[in-house]
Amino acid sequence: MHKKWVSVFIPDSFLSETTDFKIKTSKIGVIGRALAVFNVNQVIVYKELSNNSDTVIERNRRDSDFMVEILDFMNTPQYLRKRAFPIKSELKHVGILPPLRTPHHPTEIAEVGDYRQGFTVKRTKKGTFVDIGMEDLAFCKEQLSVNKIFSFKVIKLAKEVIVTPDEPDDVYWGYKTLSTHKSLKNSLKLVNPDLVIETTRYADTINSIFNELESKIKATENIAILFGGPYSSLDENLESSHWDSVKVNIVPSQGTETVRTEEAVISTLAIFNILVNFD
Amino acid sequence: MHKKWVSVFIPDSFLSETTDFKIKTSKIGVIGRALAVFNVNQVIVYKELSNNSDTVIERNRRDSDFMVEILDFMNTPQYLRKRAFPIKSELKHVGILPPLRTPHHPTEIAEVGDYRQGFTVKRTKKGTFVDIGMEDLAFCKEQLSVNKIFSFKVIKLAKEVIVTPDEPDDVYWGYKTLSTHKSLKNSLKLVNPDLVIETTRYADTINSIFNELESKIKATENIAILFGGPYSSLDENLESSHWDSVKVNIVPSQGTETVRTEEAVISTLAIFNILVNFD
C-alpha cells in the first residue's frame, strides 16, 4: 500500500441528474468501490457554487448528506450495519450496493492479533463493551464514546474477548467521509493538502505533464484530487499559498462530448494509482 | 484522435451475477460509455471456457447476444433507433442508458460536407433511399443492402438531399460489435491483432512495464485488450506466433479483493489512452 494520504473531492451536484433514489444509490456505489479499489483515504462532498436556485441548493444539500450516509454504509463491515444504521427510507436501496471486499470487512473468524472494526455498545467504569461481530461482546479497558465505530486489535481470545483500540498501517483500512456544505476552497482548507490536482478537460493533458506530476507526487504526502459536477467544470479559483496546484486533463482526445463524474473518478484514480506507486 | 485500432474483449459471463435485466442493461451502459470515451474501435464478446453447466453456457450465450444488442443500440444515433430497433422486451430498459454524445450522434441539422449515419430504407434501380434523420429521405446513387446502417457524407442539400457512402477519419465514429460464441483464442483470430494485452492481477504491474508497454504500443497498429469475467481470471493459453502478447496488472496494490470487470475496463482504457497518445 502506498504511504500518501489521498483525498477525493466530489460536488454536491453529483446526483442532480436523477430523482430516482435507486439510481442515486447505484451511482454512489460506483464511487465507493472506486475509493476502495484505489486505496483512497478520504472523500469530501463540497458545495458547488453556481447560479443555483434555492430549491437546487437545498436539494444538493440533501444529496450531499445522502452521499455521505451511503458511503459510510458501504465502508461499514456487514456485521455492524444493523447496529450502526437503523432502518430508514433513505437506505431502502442499499441492497444493490456492491460489497467493498476490503481487509477491514473480514469474512473469517477473528484470531489473536487480528484487527477488527467494532461498535461501542455500553460503557462501564472499567471500560467499554464492543461488538466486533463475534457471538458475545468484546471488552476494551478504555472508556470510549458509545454508539460509535472504532478500530481494535484482538488481544485475548478466551471466555472473554479483550480488544484494544488500534489500526493496522500496512493494509487499506477504508475511507473517511465528510459532507462540508462549504465551497471547494473552504473544503480544501479543512484538509490542508500539499498538492491539489484539478481535473478538467480545459487543461494540459496528462501526457504532456506526466513526468512533472510524477515528481510532484513523489515530493508530497497529502494529495487532494478534485472533480466537477455533471453540469459544470471546476471553476472556483483555488490558488493558495498553502498548497501547490496542478490542472490536468486526464482523458486526452476524449471520444465523447463529456466525461461523467463517475467515469472521471475511476479513470483519474487508475492513473494516480500508477503515479503514487512509482518507486 | 489516435490512429491505432483498439479492440476490447469481454467475456459472455460479464452479466452472470444478476438476473435483473435493468441491472444488466445498466452494466452494459457502463461499458458502452467507456468504449466511446476512450475511442475504442471494436468490442468482442467471447465465450468464457470453464466447467460450466449446460444451463450456464446457454444463459451466457443469451447474455452475449443481449450485450451486443444493447451496445449496438447505444452506438446508434437517436434518430435511427426506432427504425433499427423494433420494440421488444429485451429493450425494455434502454431508457436508463446514458447517451454517448459522440460526433456520430449529431444534434444539429446536417450541412453539406457533414457525415451522417443513415438507415437504408428502399432500393431502386437508380440507387437507395436513406434516412439520415432529416424530414425527407436522402438519396444515394449506389445500390446498398436495405435495412442496414451505413455512414454517409452529405453532398447536396436542395429539394433532394444527396449523400454518398463515406466516413470521417479524424473524429471518433463509434464502435463495431461482435458476439463470437467462440473461445477467447478463436475470437482473437477473427481480429488478428499485432499486440494482445491480457489484464490480470497475476502479472507484472503496469508500473514495472510502463516504458516497455509504451514502446510496444508505438510499434503496433492493431491492439487487443482482454478482460476476464466476474468469477474467473483470464486463463486460456493465448500464445501465438501471430501476435505479441503482454500480461499486465493494471491496478497495483488494489485495496479490494477483486476488481469488477467494468472497473477494470474503465481503469485499463484510461491508462491505455495515455499510452496510445504519447508522441
HADDOCK unambig.tbl for C-alpha pairs under 7 A between the chains (distance, minus, plus):
assign (segid A and resid 1 and name CA) (segid B and resid 253 and name CA) 5.64 0.50 0.50
assign (segid A and resid 36 and name CA) (segid B and resid 255 and name CA) 5.43 0.50 0.50
assign (segid A and resid 36 and name CA) (segid B and resid 256 and name CA) 6.10 0.50 0.50
assign (segid A and resid 37 and name CA) (segid B and resid 254 and name CA) 5.27 0.50 0.50
assign (segid A and resid 37 and name CA) (segid B and resid 255 and name CA) 4.61 0.50 0.50
assign (segid A and resid 37 and name CA) (segid B and resid 256 and name CA) 5.06 0.50 0.50
assign (segid A and resid 37 and name CA) (segid B and resid 259 and name CA) 6.89 0.50 0.50
assign (segid A and resid 38 and name CA) (segid B and resid 254 and name CA) 5.88 0.50 0.50
assign (segid A and resid 38 and name CA) (segid B and resid 255 and name CA) 5.83 0.50 0.50
assign (segid A and resid 39 and name CA) (segid B and resid 255 and name CA) 5.14 0.50 0.50
assign (segid A and resid 100 and name CA) (segid B and resid 256 and name CA) 6.20 0.50 0.50
assign (segid A and resid 101 and name CA) (segid B and resid 256 and name CA) 5.28 0.50 0.50
assign (segid A and resid 101 and name CA) (segid B and resid 257 and name CA) 5.43 0.50 0.50
assign (segid A and resid 102 and name CA) (segid B and resid 255 and name CA) 6.09 0.50 0.50
assign (segid A and resid 102 and name CA) (segid B and resid 256 and name CA) 4.52 0.50 0.50
assign (segid A and resid 102 and name CA) (segid B and resid 257 and name CA) 6.09 0.50 0.50
assign (segid A and resid 172 and name CA) (segid B and resid 255 and name CA) 5.69 0.50 0.50
assign (segid A and resid 207 and name CA) (segid B and resid 274 and name CA) 6.08 0.50 0.50
assign (segid A and resid 207 and name CA) (segid B and resid 278 and name CA) 6.22 0.50 0.50
assign (segid A and resid 251 and name CA) (segid B and resid 270 and name CA) 6.94 0.50 0.50
assign (segid A and resid 253 and name CA) (segid B and resid 1 and name CA) 5.61 0.50 0.50
assign (segid A and resid 254 and name CA) (segid B and resid 37 and name CA) 5.28 0.50 0.50
assign (segid A and resid 254 and name CA) (segid B and resid 38 and name CA) 5.88 0.50 0.50
assign (segid A and resid 255 and name CA) (segid B and resid 36 and name CA) 5.44 0.50 0.50
assign (segid A and resid 255 and name CA) (segid B and resid 37 and name CA) 4.63 0.50 0.50
assign (segid A and resid 255 and name CA) (segid B and resid 38 and name CA) 5.83 0.50 0.50
assign (segid A and resid 255 and name CA) (segid B and resid 39 and name CA) 5.12 0.50 0.50
assign (segid A and resid 255 and name CA) (segid B and resid 102 and name CA) 6.09 0.50 0.50
assign (segid A and resid 255 and name CA) (segid B and resid 172 and name CA) 5.66 0.50 0.50
assign (segid A and resid 256 and name CA) (segid B and resid 36 and name CA) 6.11 0.50 0.50
assign (segid A and resid 256 and name CA) (segid B and resid 37 and name CA) 5.08 0.50 0.50
assign (segid A and resid 256 and name CA) (segid B and resid 100 and name CA) 6.19 0.50 0.50
assign (segid A and resid 256 and name CA) (segid B and resid 101 and name CA) 5.26 0.50 0.50
assign (segid A and resid 256 and name CA) (segid B and resid 102 and name CA) 4.51 0.50 0.50
assign (segid A and resid 257 and name CA) (segid B and resid 101 and name CA) 5.43 0.50 0.50
assign (segid A and resid 257 and name CA) (segid B and resid 102 and name CA) 6.09 0.50 0.50
assign (segid A and resid 259 and name CA) (segid B and resid 37 and name CA) 6.89 0.50 0.50
assign (segid A and resid 266 and name CA) (segid B and resid 266 and name CA) 6.75 0.50 0.50
assign (segid A and resid 266 and name CA) (segid B and resid 267 and name CA) 6.19 0.50 0.50
assign (segid A and resid 267 and name CA) (segid B and resid 266 and name CA) 6.19 0.50 0.50
assign (segid A and resid 267 and name CA) (segid B and resid 267 and name CA) 5.27 0.50 0.50
assign (segid A and resid 267 and name CA) (segid B and resid 270 and name CA) 5.15 0.50 0.50
assign (segid A and resid 270 and name CA) (segid B and resid 251 and name CA) 6.94 0.50 0.50
assign (segid A and resid 270 and name CA) (segid B and resid 267 and name CA) 5.15 0.50 0.50
assign (segid A and resid 271 and name CA) (segid B and resid 271 and name CA) 6.13 0.50 0.50
assign (segid A and resid 274 and name CA) (segid B and resid 207 and name CA) 6.08 0.50 0.50
assign (segid A and resid 278 and name CA) (segid B and resid 207 and name CA) 6.21 0.50 0.50
